[in-house]
Amino acid sequence: MIANNPLFLIPTLTGFIFIVAGFIQYKFPPKNINAFYGYRTNKSMRNQKSWDFAQLYSSKLMMKLGLMLTLMGMIGLIYTPSETIGAIIAVGLLIATVVTLALKVENKLK
């Protein structure tokens, strides 16, 4: 059943959240370096140019990765593993997505 399948629920819902968060950050990027809103790392907060680039690049990448995560969640429509295995796979996909986002943005900031 789809409602009990973490392999469907976790990637689909978090992918949707990534898309929405990326869209909001793209449309309303933080103008100034701050500790509350936006893509915040030492490299992104180094100077205003790095900050502006990081906000634009990370928001676009977040939307793309969110779409990919949502599509990967569709695997749960055709494959129903045990709840534990499904959760492990889903959390693995989520971690891989977050790590990919951070690595790609940080590499672009070099």
Secondary structure, 3 states (H helix, E strand, C coil): CHHHCHHHHHHHHHHHHHHHHHHHHHHCCCCCCCCCCCCCCCCCCCCHHHHHHHHHHHHHHHHHHHHHHHHHHCHHHHCCCCHHHHHHHHHHHHHHHHHHHHHHHHHHCC
